Amino acid sequence: MVTVSPQKSDASASWAYALQLPHDPLAPRIARVTLRAVLAGHGMPQFTDTAELLTSELVTNAYRHSTGPATLRLRALGDTRLRVSVWDADPHIPPPFDKGSGPLHPVHAEADGGRGLFLVCHYADAWGGYPLGDDLFGRGGKLLWCELGPRADEQAAAA
């Protein structure tokens, strides 16, 4: 069984990879290692640190809040943007992803969790989530995604 597969790209993406992850506490680590290899291989090291944090949070959320496998998808949107998305079988869209790009509310200081997805929203240029209906294989669930682009200071230097 192939676990990492390059996918045929369309006009808006130069490459895409999918990684199937079992329900395993090592899944976030495996996702980070794969992400680093893909970004290095495609010459996009500028995204590594932030993308690694965001990928880890999305995959950890999938592991903690679902009981089955997850799928990580990495996709280049042209030469300057990266989209990270994670599918899992739980259809519930967690806050703050359930409200789109609305205002973020801080997590209570004594809370045991709930900070990971707020980090994604803070560090990503764009983010979102949506429930998925059942497909041919009986998989529903949800997809959470985020995008990274060039930083404002990098854009100014390039101009």
C-alpha positions, 0 to 999 in steps of 0.5 A: 500500500502506497502511503505517500503519493504524488498527485497529478496537479492542475493549472493552479498547483505545481504539485500535491502529495497525500499521506495516509496516516493510521490512528496512531500517536506517532502520526503527527511526527510522521506528518512533520518528517514527510512535510520537511522532505516534501518542502526540501525536495520542492525548494520551498524551505521558507515554509518549513518551520511554520508549516511544520507547526500547523501540520502538527496541530491539524494532525494532532487534532485529527488523532485526538478527536477521531477514532480512525485514520486521517489523510494529510494533503500538501499542495503547492499553489503556484510557486509562492503558496502552500496549502496543508489539509487534513481529513478525518472521519469525525464530521464535527468542525471544531472552533474556531474553524466552525466560524470561518475567518471570524474573530478569534477568542482566546482559550481560558488560561486553565483549559487543558487543550484548545490552543492548537487550532487557534495557533493554526488560525494565527499563523496561517494566511488563510484557513477553513474547514468543512464537513464532507458527505459520505463518498463511495467508500462510506467516508464522511468526516471533515477537512480542515485546511490552512494556507501559507504564503510569502511573508510581508517582509519577503514580498517587500524585498522581492518588489 
